[in-house]
Amino acid sequence: MLIDFPNMPEKTLKNFYGGEKEVQARMYADDKNRILCGRLAPGASIGMHAHETSSEIVYVVSGHGRVIYDGKPFPIGPGQCHYCPKGHSHSTINDGDEDLICITVVPEQ
């Protein structure tokens, strides 16, 4: 199966999970996973949220930002992957000067 992000419509998610500004996302979902390519402009963020029923995997394609995982911040950049296991919480912040592009997978439990 091919998921062709460049040819999918981009959706705007304003103040996603209470974050700043908006997230642009191209999304695929079935009964097993949600897979998306997200873009956060400089200063945009995904607000703090908990993963009560599933985990989340975030792979950074380009740009730089910061993840807050269980209250602890750490920088993230191209080629790095953030994993938020079930039962934990996190937030993603673009504190860089270019778009932060990520591929995200959320398994459906």
N, C-alpha and C positions, 0 to 999 in steps of 0.2 A: 504494500500500500504506500502511496506517495501523499504526503501532506505538503501542498504547494503554497506556502505562506505568501510569497509575493503576489499571487493571483487571487488571494482571498480579500474580501472587503475588510477594511480596518474599522473597528468599533472604538468609540470614545467612552471611557469609564471615568466619569468625573468624581473627584474626591474618593477614590477607591479605598474602601475600608477606613474612611475618614482621613485619608492622606491629602497631601497638598496637590493642587493643580489637577492634572488628569493623566491617565495612562491610555496609550493607543495600543490596541491588541487585535491580532488576527488569531482566531480560535477554532480549534477542532475539538469535538467531544463525541464520545460514544458511551456505552454503558460500563466501560472499563477504565477510561482515562479522559482527562481534559488536558490538551496540549495547546500551548499558545506561544506566540512570538509577541513579546511586549516591548513597548518603547516608552521610556520616561524622559521627558525633556529636562534640561537642567533646572533644579529646584523642585521637581515633581517627586512624589513619594507614594508608596502603597502603605497605608496605615497599619499599625500594629494589629495583628489578628492571630487567633489560636487555631491550630489544626486538631480539632477534637475527634474527627472520624477518619482522617487520612493524613498522609505526609505530603510534602511538596519538595520538588527538586528544581533549582534555578541555576541555569548555566549562562554565564555572561559571554555574549558574542563580541560586543564592543562597548566602549565607554567605561567610566569608573563611577563607583558609588560606595554606599555603606549599607550593611545589613545590621539590624539590631536583632539578635537572637537570644531569647530568654533574658532580655534586659542588658545584654553585653554587645557593644558595637564592634564591628570589624570591617576593614576596607575590602572591597571586592572589585575585580577587574577582568579583562578579557582572558578567557581560558580557565577561569575559576568557577567552581560549582558550589552553591550553598544548598545544604540539605536541612530541611526542617521536619523532623520525625513527628508522627502522630503524638499528640499530647503536649506539644511545644508551641511557642508563639514567635512571630517575627515581623519585621517591617523592612522595606527596601527603600532607600533614599538615593536620588541622583544628586550628589553634591559636587559633581564634576562640571565641566564646561561644554560637554557635548552630550548628545542623546545616549542613554544607557539602553542597550538592546539585549534582551534576555530571552532564552527559550525555557519555558516552564512546563513541568509535568506534574499533574495532581492525579494520582490513582484514585479511582472511585472505590470505596469500600462497601 
